[in-house]
Each structure stands twice: as structure tokens, then as C-alpha cells.
């Protein structure tokens, strides 16, 4: 199995699928926002940025997947983006389902905060401006809210990444006749 993952990580198809999955999920987020009129919160916007990081990782890997430096750069970008996305979505779930023993209760910021060199909310406000409440559950599917689904999605991405990384270390074996 590891040799299979090692082999497909050296082709553009798997990297394209990674990029495409991130783009489809971004499209879903924009559908929820602009068609279903569900206002994204600050955490939703940060989770979008993490998903765009996954898209970027797919693009990096597609550049030259046979080149180990490029492939490992894509894998690292994938890990950072998916790991950050998982952290954010777990935090977001905490806002929606607060700990009853927490006396003060955690809340998210009111406005997004991007670095001054990349004010995404000013450059592309239709995608990166937040107007929703992080603690509100505005949509559910199979009893899970959006951030709960993102926990599942980012965790699944990290599991697949772990298999692909293991395949880089142990997957390529030379077959000997004797």
C-alpha cells in the first residue's frame, strides 16, 4: 500500500485531486455565503484561508512532483495548512459548544485580523469579510455543524498526509529477483 501512495505522490494527478478538493470546499463555503445567505464568522474566514493553503499545497506539488524538494515542500505546506485548519475548526467548535464549567466563556473576534501586507478582507471582501457570529449554529448536516464537519475534513486530510509521508520514507522498494 505504501508503495502505491509513494508512486501516485510522484504524479500530478494526486496533487491535482488535493487542489481540486480544496477548491470544491471553498466553492461550498461561497455557496453557503452568497446563495444560502449564511454570514461567515471570523473563524469561518480563517478556516477558508487554511483551506486555500491546502489548495496552494496541491499547486506546489503539481509543479514537479518527481522532484523530492518540490514534493516535500508540497507535503509540508499540506501539513501546515491542514493542521492549522484542524486547530481553528476545533476552536470554532468550542465556541459553538462551550464548556459549561467555563465561567467566562470564550468568544471569537468581531473583525478579521490579517497582516498589513496581506489585508485579504480589503482586497477580496466578498470572500474574506466576516459578519456572522462564531457561536451560532446556522447549518447542520447529519447532526454536525459546519465547524464539526471541518474537524472531520481536516483530520481526514492529515490522516491521508500521514500515509503519504510514510510512503515517502518506506514505500519505494526495489524488487529483486533473488
C-alpha positions in Angstrom: 0.0 0.0 0.0 2.8 2.5 0.9 4.5 1.9 -2.5 1.2 2.8 -4.2 0.9 6.1 -2.3 4.6 6.7 -3.0 4.0 6.2 -6.7 1.0 8.4 -7.0 2.6 11.2 -5.0 5.2 11.4 -7.8 2.5 12.2 -10.4 0.4 15.3 -10.9 -2.9 13.6 -10.6 -2.9 13.1 -6.8 -1.7 16.7 -6.3 -4.5 17.9 -8.7 -7.1 16.0 -6.6 -5.8 17.6 -3.4 -6.1 21.1 -5.1 -9.5 20.3 -6.5 -10.8 19.0 -3.2 -9.8 22.3 -1.5 -11.4 24.3 -4.4 -14.6 22.4 -4.1 -14.8 23.0 -0.4 -14.1 26.7 -1.0 -16.9 26.7 -3.5 -19.2 25.1 -1.0 -18.3 27.9 1.5 -19.1 30.6 -1.1 -22.3 28.8 -2.0 -23.4 28.9 1.7 -22.5 32.6 1.9 -23.8 34.0 -1.3 -26.6 31.7 -2.3 -27.9 30.5 1.1 -27.2 33.9 2.7 -25.3 32.3 5.7 -23.0 35.0 7.0 -19.5 33.7 7.7 -17.9 34.5 11.0 -14.3 35.3 11.8 -13.4 31.7 12.4 -15.1 30.7 9.1 -12.9 33.2 7.2 -9.7 31.8 8.9 -10.8 28.3 8.1 -11.2 29.4 4.4 -7.6 30.7 4.4 -6.4 27.3 5.8 -8.3 25.6 3.0 -6.7 27.9 0.5 -3.4 26.7 2.0 -4.4 23.1 1.0 -5.1 24.4 -2.5 -1.7 26.0 -2.5 -0.1 22.8 -1.4 -1.7 21.0 -4.3 -0.4 23.6 -6.7 3.1 23.3 -5.2 3.0 19.5 -5.6 1.8 19.8 -9.2 4.8 21.9 -10.2 7.3 19.0 -10.3 6.1 16.0 -8.2 9.1 13.8 -9.2 11.5 16.4 -7.7 11.9 15.5 -4.0 12.4 19.1 -2.9 9.2 20.3 -4.6 7.2 17.2 -3.4 8.3 17.6 0.2 7.6 21.4 0.0 4.0 20.4 -1.0 3.8 17.9 1.8 4.9 20.4 4.4 2.5 23.0 3.1 -0.3 20.5 3.2 0.6 19.6 6.8 0.8 23.2 7.9 -2.5 24.2 6.2 -4.5 21.1 7.3 -3.0 21.2 10.8 -3.8 24.9 11.2 -7.3 24.3 9.8 -7.9 21.5 12.3 -6.8 23.7 15.1 -9.1 26.5 14.0 -12.1 24.3 13.5 -11.7 22.6 16.9 -11.5 26.1 18.4 -14.6 27.1 16.4 -16.5 24.0 17.7 -15.6 25.2 21.2 -17.3 28.5 20.6 -20.5 26.7 19.4 -20.5 24.2 22.2 -18.9 25.9 25.2 -17.7 24.1 28.3 -20.4 24.5 30.9 -17.7 24.7 33.6 -16.1 27.8 31.9 -17.3 30.7 33.9 -16.2 33.4 31.4 -17.0 31.7 28.1 -14.8 32.1 25.1 -15.8 34.3 22.2 -14.2 35.0 18.8 -13.1 38.3 17.5 -15.7 40.6 15.8 -13.4 41.6 12.9 -10.9 39.5 10.9 -7.3 40.4 11.5 -5.0 39.9 8.6 -1.4 41.1 8.4 -0.9 44.6 7.0 1.0 43.1 4.0 -2.0 40.9 3.1 -5.3 42.6 4.0 -7.4 39.9 2.3 -10.7 41.3 3.7 -9.9 44.6 1.9 -8.7 43.1 -1.3 -11.5 40.5 -1.7 -14.2 41.5 0.8 -16.8 39.2 -0.9 -14.7 36.2 0.2 -12.8 37.3 3.3 -15.1 39.8 5.2 -16.8 38.3 8.3 -20.3 39.3 9.5 -21.5 36.3 11.3 -21.4 35.1 14.9 -19.0 32.2 15.7 -21.2 30.7 18.4 -24.3 30.4 16.2 -25.1 27.1 14.5 -26.7 28.2 11.3 -26.4 24.9 9.4 -26.2 21.2 10.2 -25.9 18.0 8.2 -26.2 14.6 9.8 -26.3 16.4 13.2 -22.9 18.0 12.7 -22.4 21.8 12.3 -20.1 23.3 9.7 -17.0 23.5 12.1 -17.6 20.0 13.2 -17.5 18.9 9.5 -14.3 20.9 9.1 -12.8 19.0 12.0 -13.6 15.7 10.2 -12.4 17.1 6.8 -9.1 18.5 8.1 -8.5 15.4 10.3 -9.0 13.2 7.2 -6.6 15.3 5.2 -4.0 14.8 7.9 -4.5 11.1 8.0 -4.0 10.9 4.3 -1.0 13.1 4.6 0.5 10.8 7.2 0.1 7.8 4.9 1.7 9.8 2.0 4.6 10.9 4.2 5.2 7.3 5.5 5.1 6.2 1.8 7.9 8.7 1.1 10.0 7.1 3.9 9.2 3.4 3.5 7.2 3.0 0.3 9.6 2.7 -2.5 11.3 -0.7 -2.5 13.4 -2.2 -5.2 12.1 -5.6 -6.3 14.8 -8.2 -6.5 14.6 -11.4 -8.5 16.7 -13.4 -6.0 
